[in-house]
Each structure stands twice: as C-alpha cells, then as structure tokens.
C-alpha cells in the first residue's frame, strides 16, 4: 500500500528539477540555527534528559563493581528468656568430697548460673566488602540503560529537526511580513502621487474634487493596512527571537538571496527519521526487559568479606576481632506464577511497541508524500504569482499613462493599483511558501545535517 506512496513522494517532475539548484555554503539562516541550538530552552531540557540517561547508565555499570560498607550495631537488654545451668548442683558435692580428702577449703562452693539469651551491652562493628559474581538482572539492566540513551539521543535530534523547521518557517514568515510593510508603503507612495496628480488636474479644471476625495479615502485605508502589516512584522519578529531565546525585539538580518535558492530535494526516504530510531531503541529495550524477566531461573551468586569486632562494650582486643568470608546464593524456583505473569506483561509490551512502530512508519510515509506534493504546488504557485505580478505592473503603467491623458476614470486606475499591490503581496507570500514547503520536506526526510551545527 505504502510502496506507491513512497515512490510518489520521491518523484520530482522535470519542471521541479529545472528550478532546483545546489546551495552548500553557510548562510545567515544556518547561523541563526546554530544560535538556537546553543540557546533554545526546550533543546536544553532535552539535553538534560540525555545527561540523566547517561548518568543512569554509569550507575547501572557500577553495580558490577565491589561495594564496601561499614555496619554496626549495639544491643542493651534486660529480661526475657534465660538458660539455666546447674553448675552448683553438679560440682558442689564433688568439691565437698575433695575438701574432705585434702582436709582443706581449697574448692569453693559454686552457685547455679542463669544466662540471659538477649545480648546485654553487646556491640558488633564490621566492614563488609561484597561483589556480585552472577546476576542476570544487573546485566540486562545495563543493556536497557544503553538503549534508553540511544532513545533519548534520538529524541534530542527529533527536537532539533523540529526546531530547524520552525526557525526556517519563522524566518520566511518574518521576511514575508517585512516585505508586506514595504509593499503597502510603496502603495502609499502611489496614492500620494495620485493625490498630487488629481489636485493638479483640479487646479487646471480637468478634474473635479471627486477623484481627490476618493484618493484620500484610499490613503486612509493604506494607513490601516500599514499598521496591520507592522503589527504582523513585530509578532513574526518576536516569535523568531523566541525560538532563538533572544530579546523579542532583537534585529533580524534578512538575506534576499535565500528566497531564490532551490535546494534539490534529498534523494532519501524516511529511514533516516530519528522517530524510527526511537522506536527501534524502545523495542530493543522491551525485548531486553522480557529476557530479564525470564532470567529469574538463573541463580544469583555474591561473595562477601567481613572484617569486624564484637563483644562487650568498651572491649576491643584480639579476642573480639574476627573476619568472615562467605558466598551467598539466591535461586528462585517457585514464586506462585509471579514471574510467569511478569514475562507475559513484558512480551505484550514488545508486541505493542512493534505495532506502534509500524503505525508511525505509515504516518511518516504519508507525511513525506504530502509535503512533497505541497512543495511542488508551492513552486507552481510561485511561477503563477510571478506572471501575475508582471502583468499587473504592465497593466498599471498602461492605465496610469491613459489616466494622465485624461482618458480614464480614477476608479479604473485605482483598481489597477490595487491589483498591483495584491500581486506584489501574493508574490511575496508565494516566495516564502516555497521555502516553508521545502523546510517541511527537509524535515520529512531528515535532510538537514544537524551534526554539522551542534555546539
């Protein structure tokens, strides 16, 4: 279904090729894009997200290394269970017999002993060094973090490409608004000239005041058009500077040569789109998550070393010091199907992201087709606008000549002048529309080399 769309999007008519030419050198618009890459706050937010993902990967890698911790506890207790040891009942008869035999009191009388089970005035302090030997969860977690970095890098590039398109569109919108102001001011000059001519004719008795009044009415209308055009220019200027994170009233350098540039459409398809790279990384991450859930059958093996001391408080000597070396094994062999459902959830996520990838690819194919068609239409409209402007200019010159000879009504001359003004406006709009449409095609095929403009 979409094969034909892709082919149609990449076909360029001979007329289109006739108007296309290569433009490789750096221009003022590229410099503005570099400024935006450096200053735009939305782009900085994306860069912060990328940094966070990179730090998360470093954290995941650190889990493979040893961990050293200081552990300590102190216990003081009273009461509770005891162990009774009848040492007196056992030994006193023996000691009494020995005293009689030796005719002495050398062997004392002993009391029965009761030991408290809870430790009283007891401390245990140690330094523990541990190291994972086998842990599939840590391994897959690191792999997932790597894919998240790729996904965030793609998201950053997506934002950059949208920013490039927005900056180009805003630049040409400002150019169009700026030109509109000049066009209306030129129209005002024509109206002023008409007023001068009509007043001269009135003085010479050739015309009456009706033409003068009509010209002054048109003069007020042009003043209103100029005010509106100036407002549009200021708003376009503010939006462009907003994208660059500059003062909203900062001057914008205009380059008229940019309107004459026709850069050949990139001979690419949508495979270079970072959106697809995002989905590719996300798919890999979900697949790794599924493997991580299945790895519960792999035992976890850790080793540790304890160096410490334990005993009664305030006692520290060779009898209290100790070391302990050991290995911990954890092997989950039954968890009431908990892992089974986790695996099923992870598998479902994989199928879901694969479907979303296909949907996005179809949408991007459609976008490429539509933007290419819009660009071709904009080129055709530009040629029509140029022809209309040429005819309007000739028509106005002819009408003005006849009017000065007194053989034409002023309303007819005014109509020719309005046609000229509208043709000039349409020509400016058409020129800007071509560049805006090209920026959309460039965005659809990821054609702008953003790597050459990173700061």
C-alpha positions in Angstrom: 0.0 0.0 0.0 2.7 2.5 1.0 5.2 1.5 -1.7 3.3 3.6 -4.2 3.2 6.5 -1.7 7.0 6.3 -1.2 7.7 6.2 -4.9 5.3 9.2 -5.5 7.0 11.2 -2.7 10.4 10.7 -4.3 9.5 11.5 -7.8 10.4 15.0 -8.9 9.0 16.4 -12.1 11.2 17.9 -14.8 9.8 21.3 -14.1 10.8 20.9 -10.4 14.3 19.9 -11.3 14.5 23.0 -13.6 14.1 25.3 -10.6 16.3 23.4 -8.2 20.0 24.3 -7.6 22.6 23.3 -5.1 23.4 25.5 -2.1 26.1 24.3 0.2 27.8 27.3 1.8 26.9 28.6 5.2 24.2 31.3 5.2 22.7 33.7 7.8 19.8 31.3 8.4 22.3 28.4 9.3 24.0 30.8 11.7 20.7 31.5 13.4 20.0 27.8 13.6 23.4 27.4 15.4 22.4 30.1 17.9 19.1 28.3 18.5 21.0 25.0 19.1 23.0 26.8 21.7 20.3 28.9 23.4 16.9 27.3 23.0 15.5 26.3 26.4 13.4 23.4 25.1 16.6 21.9 23.5 18.4 22.4 26.8 15.7 20.4 28.5 16.2 17.6 26.1 20.0 17.7 26.7 19.3 17.5 30.4 17.3 14.3 29.8 20.1 12.9 27.8 22.6 13.6 30.5 20.3 12.0 33.0 20.1 8.8 30.9 23.9 8.7 30.6 24.3 9.0 34.4 21.8 6.2 34.8 24.0 4.0 32.6 27.0 4.8 34.7 25.0 3.8 37.8 24.0 0.5 36.2 27.6 -0.2 35.3 28.7 0.5 38.9 26.6 -2.4 40.1 29.1 -4.8 38.7 31.8 -3.4 41.0 32.5 -4.2 44.6 30.6 -2.5 47.4 32.2 -1.6 50.7 30.0 -0.6 53.7 30.5 -0.1 57.4 28.0 -1.9 59.5 27.5 -1.7 63.3 25.0 -2.5 66.0 24.8 -2.1 69.8 22.4 -4.0 72.0 21.4 -3.5 75.6 18.7 -5.6 77.1 17.1 -6.8 80.3 14.8 -9.7 81.0 13.5 -12.2 78.5 14.3 -15.9 78.2 17.3 -17.4 80.0 19.3 -20.6 80.0 19.8 -22.1 83.5 23.0 -24.1 84.1 23.1 -26.1 87.4 26.8 -25.8 87.9 26.4 -25.7 91.7 24.3 -28.8 91.9 26.7 -30.7 89.7 30.0 -29.6 91.2 29.4 -28.8 94.9 29.2 -32.5 96.0 32.4 -33.2 94.2 34.2 -30.1 95.7 32.9 -31.0 99.2 34.4 -34.5 98.8 37.7 -33.1 97.6 37.9 -30.6 100.5 37.4 -33.5 103.0 40.0 -35.6 101.3 42.5 -32.8 101.3 41.4 -31.5 104.7 41.2 -28.0 103.2 38.8 -25.4 101.8 40.6 -25.3 98.5 37.5 -26.0 96.4 34.8 -23.3 96.8 31.0 -23.7 96.8 29.5 -22.8 93.5 26.1 -21.3 92.7 23.9 -22.3 89.9 24.2 -20.0 86.8 21.4 -18.4 84.7 22.3 -16.8 81.3 20.1 -14.2 79.6 19.5 -15.0 75.9 19.2 -11.4 74.8 22.7 -9.8 74.5 23.3 -7.2 77.1 25.8 -4.4 76.5 26.9 -6.0 73.3 28.3 -4.4 70.1 29.1 -5.7 66.6 31.0 -3.5 64.2 32.4 -4.6 60.9 33.4 -3.5 57.4 31.8 -5.6 54.7 33.0 -5.8 51.1 30.7 -7.6 48.7 30.9 -8.4 45.0 28.3 -9.9 42.6 29.6 -12.9 40.8 26.4 -14.0 38.9 23.4 -11.6 38.5 21.5 -11.6 35.2 19.3 -8.7 36.4 22.3 -6.4 36.7 23.5 -7.4 33.2 20.2 -6.8 31.5 19.6 -3.6 33.4 22.8 -2.2 31.9 21.8 -3.2 28.4 18.4 -1.5 28.9 20.0 1.7 30.1 22.2 1.8 27.0 19.1 1.6 24.8 17.5 4.4 26.8 20.5 6.6 26.0 20.1 5.9 22.2 16.4 6.6 22.6 17.0 9.9 24.3 19.6 10.9 21.8 17.1 10.2 19.0 14.5 12.3 20.9 17.1 15.2 21.1 17.6 15.0 17.4 13.9 14.9 16.8 13.6 18.2 18.7 16.5 19.7 16.8 14.9 18.9 13.5 11.6 20.4 14.6 13.4 23.4 15.8 15.2 23.8 12.4 11.9 23.6 10.6 10.2 26.1 12.9 13.2 28.5 12.6 13.1 28.4 8.8 9.4 28.8 8.7 9.5 31.7 11.2 12.4 33.4 9.3 10.5 33.4 6.0 7.3 34.5 7.7 9.2 37.4 9.1 10.6 38.1 5.6 7.1 38.0 4.2 5.8 40.4 6.9 8.7 42.7 6.4 8.1 42.8 2.6 4.4 43.4 3.2 5.2 46.6 5.1 7.3 47.8 2.2 4.7 46.9 -0.4 2.0 48.9 1.5 4.4 51.8 1.9 5.1 51.7 -1.9 1.3 51.7 -2.4 1.1 54.8 -0.2 3.7 56.5 -2.4 1.5 55.7 -5.4 -1.6 57.1 -3.6 0.3 60.2 -2.7 1.3 60.6 -6.3 -2.3 60.1 -7.4 -3.4 62.8 -5.0 -0.8 65.2 -6.4 -1.8 64.5 -9.9 -5.5 64.8 -9.1 -5.0 68.1 -7.3 -3.1 69.4 -10.2 -5.9 68.4 -12.6 -8.4 70.1 -10.3 -6.4 73.3 -10.4 -6.3 73.1 -14.2 -10.0 72.4 -14.4 -9.5 69.0 -15.9 -10.9 67.0 -13.0 -13.3 67.7 -10.1 -12.7 67.0 -6.4 -14.3 63.6 -6.5 -11.1 61.9 -7.6 -9.2 63.7 -4.8 -11.7 62.6 -2.2 -11.5 59.0 -3.4 -7.7 59.1 -3.3 -7.7 60.4 0.2 -10.1 57.7 1.3 -7.8 55.1 -0.2 -4.9 56.8 1.6 -6.6 56.2 5.0 -7.2 52.5 4.0 -3.5 52.1 3.2 -2.5 53.6 6.5 -4.7 51.0 8.2 -3.0 48.2 6.1 0.4 49.5 7.1 -0.5 49.5 10.8 -1.7 45.9 10.5 1.4 44.9 8.5 3.7 46.5 11.1 1.9 44.5 13.8 2.3 41.3 11.9 6.0 42.1 11.4 6.6 42.7 15.1 4.8 39.5 16.0 6.8 37.5 13.5 10.0 39.1 14.8 9.1 38.2 18.4 8.3 34.6 17.5 11.6 34.1 15.6 13.6 35.6 18.5 11.7 33.5 21.0 12.9 30.3 19.2 16.5 31.7 19.5 15.9 32.6 23.1 16.9 36.2 22.4 15.3 39.5 23.3 11.9 39.6 21.4 12.8 42.9 19.7 16.3 41.9 18.6 17.1 42.8 15.0 16.9 40.1 12.3 19.3 40.1 9.4 17.4 39.4 6.1 19.1 37.8 3.1 17.0 38.2 0.0 19.2 35.6 -1.8 17.6 32.9 0.3 14.3 33.3 -1.5 15.9 32.5 -4.8 17.5 29.3 -3.5 16.1 26.0 -4.6 17.9 23.2 -2.9 17.4 19.8 -4.5 15.1 17.6 -2.5 17.2 15.0 -0.6 17.1 11.7 -2.5 16.2 9.8 0.7 13.3 8.1 2.3 12.0 8.1 5.9 14.6 5.6 7.1 16.7 8.4 8.4 14.0 9.7 10.7 15.0 9.7 14.3 11.5 8.8 15.3 12.0 5.4 13.9 15.3 5.2 15.8 13.5 6.0 19.0 11.1 3.1 18.4 13.9 0.8 17.4 15.7 1.5 20.7 12.5 1.2 22.7 11.8 -2.1 21.0 15.2 -3.4 21.9 14.8 -2.2 25.5 11.4 -4.0 25.8 13.0 -7.2 24.4 15.8 -7.0 26.9 13.2 -6.5 29.7 11.5 -9.7 28.6 14.8 -11.5 28.7 15.5 -10.1 32.2 12.1 -11.4 33.4 12.9 -14.8 32.0 16.3 -14.8 33.7 14.8 -15.4 37.1 15.8 -19.1 36.7 19.5 -18.1 36.7 20.7 -18.1 40.3 22.3 -15.0 41.9 25.7 -15.5 43.4 27.5 -12.9 45.6 30.6 -13.1 47.7 31.5 -11.1 50.7 34.2 -10.4 53.3 33.6 -9.1 56.8 36.3 -7.6 59.0 35.0 -6.6 62.4 34.9 -6.8 66.1 32.2 -7.9 68.6 31.9 -8.2 72.3 31.1 -6.3 75.4 31.1 -2.5 75.1 34.5 -0.8 75.5 36.3 -4.1 74.9 38.5 -4.3 71.8 41.3 -6.8 71.6 42.4 -9.8 69.7 39.6 -11.9 71.2 36.9 -9.6 69.9 38.3 -9.1 66.4 37.1 -11.5 63.6 36.9 -12.0 59.9 34.3 -13.8 57.9 34.4 -14.8 54.2 31.3 -16.2 52.5 29.2 -16.7 49.4 25.5 -16.0 49.1 23.3 -18.0 46.7 19.8 -17.0 45.8 17.8 -19.2 43.4 14.1 -18.7 42.9 12.5 -21.9 41.8 8.9 -21.1 42.7 7.0 -17.8 43.1 3.3 -18.6 42.7 3.4 -17.8 38.9 4.5 -14.2 39.7 7.4 -14.4 37.2 5.1 -16.0 34.6 2.8 -13.0 34.6 5.7 -10.6 34.5 7.1 -12.4 31.4 3.7 -12.2 29.8 3.5 -8.5 30.5 6.9 -7.9 29.1 6.1 -9.9 25.9 2.9 -7.9 25.5 4.9 -4.7 25.7 7.2 -5.9 22.9 4.2 -6.6 20.6 2.7 -3.2 21.5 5.8 -1.3 20.6 6.2 -3.2 17.3 2.7 -2.2 16.3 3.3 1.4 17.3 6.5 1.4 15.1 4.5 0.2 12.1 1.8 2.9 12.7 4.5 5.6 13.0 6.2 4.4 9.8 3.0 4.6 7.9 2.3 8.1 9.2 5.8 9.3 8.2 5.4 7.9 4.7 2.2 9.8 4.4 3.8 13.0 5.7 6.6 12.7 3.1 4.1 12.2 0.3 2.0 15.2 1.4 5.0 17.6 2.0 6.5 16.7 -1.4 3.2 17.4 -3.1 2.9 20.7 -1.2 6.3 21.7 -2.3 5.5 21.0 -6.0 2.3 23.0 -5.6 4.2 25.9 -4.0 6.6 26.0 -6.9 3.8 26.1 -9.4 2.0 28.9 -7.4 5.3 30.9 -7.3 5.5 30.8 -11.1 1.9 31.9 -11.4 2.4 34.7 -8.9 5.5 36.0 -10.8 3.5 36.0 -14.0 0.6 37.8 -12.3 2.9 40.4 -10.9 4.5 41.1 -14.4 1.0 41.5 -15.9 -0.2 43.7 -13.1 2.9 46.0 -13.4 2.4 46.4 -17.1 -1.4 46.9 -16.7 -0.8 49.6 -14.1 1.7 51.5 -16.2 -0.6 51.5 -19.2 -3.6 52.6 -17.1 -1.6 55.4 -15.4 -0.5 56.7 -18.8 -4.1 56.8 -20.1 -5.3 58.4 -16.9 -2.7 61.2 -17.2 -4.1 61.9 -20.6 -7.5 62.3 -19.1 -9.0 59.3 -20.9 -9.6 57.0 -17.9 -11.7 57.2 -14.7 -9.8 57.3 -11.4 -11.7 54.2 -10.2 -10.2 52.3 -13.0 -6.7 53.5 -12.2 -7.3 52.7 -8.5 -8.4 49.2 -9.5 -5.2 48.7 -11.4 -3.2 50.0 -8.4 -4.9 47.6 -6.0 -4.3 44.7 -8.4 -0.6 45.6 -8.4 -0.5 45.7 -4.6 -2.2 42.4 -4.3 0.0 40.8 -6.9 3.1 42.0 -5.0 1.7 40.6 -1.8 0.9 37.3 -3.5 4.4 37.1 -5.0 6.0 37.6 -1.6 3.7 35.0 0.0 4.5 32.6 -2.8 8.2 33.0 -2.4 8.0 32.4 1.3 5.7 29.5 0.8 8.2 27.7 -1.4 10.9 27.9 1.3 8.5 26.9 4.0 7.3 24.0 2.0 10.9 22.9 1.4 11.6 23.1 5.1 8.7 20.7 5.6 10.1 18.3 3.0 13.5 18.6 4.6 12.0 17.7 7.9 10.1 14.8 6.5 13.3 13.1 5.1 15.5 14.3 8.0 17.6 16.0 5.3 19.2 18.9 7.4 22.6 17.9 8.7 22.2 18.7 12.3 25.5 17.2 13.3 27.4 20.0 11.5 25.6 22.6 13.6 25.9 21.2 17.1 27.6 23.5 19.6 
